[in-house]
Amino acid sequence: MPRPRRRLATPDGLADGFAAVRRELEVPVEFDPAATAEAQAAAQAPAGAGRAVEGERRDLRDVPFRTLDPAGSTDLDQAMHLERRGDGYRVRYAIADVAAFVVPGGALDRAAHERVQTVYCPDTRVPLHPPVLSEGAASLLPEQDRPAVVWTLDLAADGDVTAVDVERATVRSRVQLDYASEQARLEAGVDRDDPLALLVEVGERRASLERARGGVQLGLPEQEVRRGEQGWELVRRAPLPIEDHNAQISLMTGMAAAALMLDAGVGVLRTMPPAGDDAVAALRRTARALGVPWPDGASYGDVLAGLDRELPASAAFLDAATGLFRGAAWTPFQGAPPEAPAHGAVGAPYAHVTAPLRRLVDRYGLEVSLAVRAGRPVPDWVLEALPRLGEEMAAGSARANAVDRACTDLVEAALLAPLVGTEHEGVALDARTVALADPAVVARTAEGELPAGEHVRVRVVRADVATRSVVLERVT
């Protein structure tokens, strides 16, 4: 039986299909000329000259910040510096100061509200802001002076936050690092005082605190469409450990921002209901059926943290675990806090403030945090926008997710179209869904009754590029 081809024969064979997805889902690809002109003018102005900016800007160019992102990234939102402080730590987290470039109510601001967030497609990126800013003047590129919002977080030995400050500053990142290279360096061994070793220490301590408060990171392997020299490739990629440590810095900062907002009675939180008793009971039944150990007294977070992810049953268990968390939203408030202010997966109140180049709400969350910490009123332009931010973010996120799913469906169909009638190995995620080993296709069968969590053999019944659909059937 021939093995499925992971790469397409023609590198550009799907370009029209990706473009069609963007048209169907009404993704605004081109910027209005007025927004482009405004961005170009802002990029050439002195750093921090934007009319939205209030307060002084501290000079922190002597702090050796470093960025850590996927290889090849140019829209760099964050740079960090970690150091030991007694038996604890000090974390400085510099975030791109987008408000220094965007005039409230201007053409560029209107374009950002139309786009809501950067949309990532296999063949291109549709940015929230024009590239002259998002990949240029506002990006925390190395060896460039940049306006930033800098969080200073002091941590105890166990990683708990003991003090928080946030201020505007000018920073200069020293080096641009990527996940894969840093993970390889970590595995080769680094000195205790290496910044990478400090990141691991802080990340592990924060992860321990996360589990203690009921938070959880699923760490689901993601389907990823990559472009190679000979065509498009579909792979399944799990987050590297260094990515999890890096994510803990962002989560910690978002929790600090949420605490400031709640104390002041104004802001916008990222909320999600906690996992309900019925959902946890259903996951326990799934674990029992799949043979996944769930010791007495262990939480679902403990079970997920100890999961052997190499076992086929683990894939089905992780897929079922996504059902624990539903109803995520962006929740603005002024005055009384939301009735349920926490984020169920974080296990605490949380706000988005670390990706303003790629996500609209972060610019507003940063401005609220800066004003509250400085003891001054939140700017009027922020208060005026808050009430509609939740709906805007929900619509923009849904569109971005739909684009990602449609583009992945297209690649799946194109990969399997030449293989209709052939048989392949996979793992049953549930009664009707199969994750193939190679290529990394996830598709449904024509009929149910698959043994969830077990290896199965399936035949490709249909793969239609035009409708971006795939149908499999179990081979018994």
HUGI-V267410 format. One record per backbone hydrogen bond with DSSP energy under -0.5 kcal/mol. CO is the residue of the C=O (numbers start at 1). NH is the residue of the N-H. If there is no record, write none. Layout:
CO:NH + CO:NH
This chain:
6:234 + 9:11 + 10:13 + 12:15 + 14:18 + 15:19 + 16:20 + 17:21 + 18:22 + 19:23 + 20:24 + 21:25 + 22:27 + 23:26 + 26:28 + 27:29 + 32:35 + 32:36 + 33:37 + 34:38 + 35:39 + 36:40 + 37:41 + 38:42 + 39:43 + 40:44 + 41:45 + 42:45 + 46:49 + 50:53 + 56:58 + 56:168 + 58:60 + 58:170 + 60:63 + 63:65 + 65:174 + 65:175 + 66:80 + 67:177 + 69:179 + 70:73 + 74:76 + 75:77 + 76:140 + 77:96 + 79:94 + 80:66 + 81:92 + 83:90 + 85:88 + 88:85 + 89:155 + 90:83 + 90:92 + 91:93 + 91:153 + 92:81 + 92:94 + 93:151 + 94:79 + 95:149 + 96:98 + 97:100 + 98:101 + 98:102 + 99:52 + 100:50 + 101:103 + 102:104 + 103:106 + 103:109 + 106:110 + 107:111 + 108:112 + 109:113 + 110:114 + 111:115 + 112:116 + 115:117 + 116:360 + 118:120 + 119:121 + 119:126 + 124:121 + 125:127 + 126:119 + 130:133 + 130:134 + 131:135 + 132:137 + 133:136 + 133:138 + 133:139 + 136:139 + 139:141 + 141:144 + 144:173 + 146:171 + 147:97 + 148:150 + 148:169 + 149:95 + 149:151 + 150:167 + 151:93 + 151:153 + 152:154 + 152:165 + 153:91 + 154:162 + 154:163 + 155:89 + 156:159 + 160:156 + 163:154 + 165:152 + 167:150 + 168:58 + 169:148 + 169:171 + 170:60 + 171:146 + 173:143 + 175:67 + 175:177 + 177:69 + 178:182 + 179:183 + 180:184 + 181:185 + 182:186 + 183:187 + 184:188 + 185:189 + 186:189 + 191:194 + 194:197 + 194:198 + 195:199 + 196:200 + 197:201 + 198:202 + 199:203 + 200:204 + 201:205 + 202:206 + 203:207 + 204:208 + 205:209 + 206:210 + 207:211 + 208:212 + 209:213 + 210:215 + 211:214 + 216:218 + 222:237 + 224:226 + 224:235 + 226:228 + 226:233 + 231:228 + 232:8 + 233:226 + 233:235 + 234:440 + 235:224 + 235:237 + 237:222 + 240:243 + 240:244 + 241:245 + 242:246 + 243:247 + 244:248 + 245:249 + 246:249 + 246:250 + 247:251 + 248:252 + 249:253 + 250:254 + 251:255 + 252:256 + 253:257 + 254:258 + 254:351 + 255:259 + 256:260 + 257:261 + 258:262 + 259:263 + 260:264 + 261:265 + 261:266 + 265:335 + 267:333 + 269:271 + 269:331 + 271:329 + 272:344 + 276:280 + 277:281 + 278:282 + 279:283 + 280:284 + 281:285 + 282:286 + 283:287 + 284:288 + 285:289 + 286:290 + 287:291 + 287:292 + 291:293 + 295:298 + 299:303 + 300:304 + 301:305 + 302:306 + 304:307 + 307:309 + 308:311 + 311:314 + 311:315 + 312:315 + 312:316 + 313:317 + 314:318 + 315:319 + 316:320 + 317:321 + 318:322 + 319:322 + 320:323 + 321:324 + 322:325 + 324:326 + 326:273 + 329:271 + 329:331 + 330:332 + 331:269 + 333:267 + 334:336 + 338:341 + 341:350 + 342:272 + 342:344 + 343:346 + 343:347 + 343:348 + 345:216 + 348:343 + 350:270 + 351:353 + 355:358 + 355:359 + 358:118 + 359:362 + 359:363 + 360:363 + 360:364 + 361:365 + 362:366 + 363:367 + 364:368 + 365:369 + 366:370 + 367:371 + 368:372 + 369:373 + 370:374 + 371:375 + 371:376 + 372:375 + 379:382 + 379:383 + 380:384 + 381:385 + 382:386 + 383:387 + 385:388 + 385:389 + 386:389 + 386:390 + 388:392 + 389:393 + 390:394 + 391:395 + 392:396 + 393:397 + 394:398 + 395:399 + 396:400 + 397:401 + 398:402 + 399:403 + 400:404 + 401:405 + 402:406 + 403:407 + 404:408 + 405:409 + 406:410 + 407:411 + 408:412 + 409:413 + 410:414 + 411:415 + 412:416 + 413:417 + 414:418 + 416:419 + 417:420 + 419:422 + 422:460 + 424:458 + 425:437 + 426:456 + 427:429 + 427:435 + 428:453 + 431:450 + 432:445 + 433:429 + 433:430 + 434:436 + 434:443 + 435:427 + 438:4 + 439:441 + 441:436 + 443:434 + 444:472 + 450:452 + 451:454 + 454:428 + 456:426 + 457:475 + 458:424 + 459:461 + 459:473 + 460:421 + 462:471 + 463:465 + 464:468 + 464:469 + 469:464 + 470:444 + 471:461 + 471:462 + 472:446 + 473:459 + 474:476
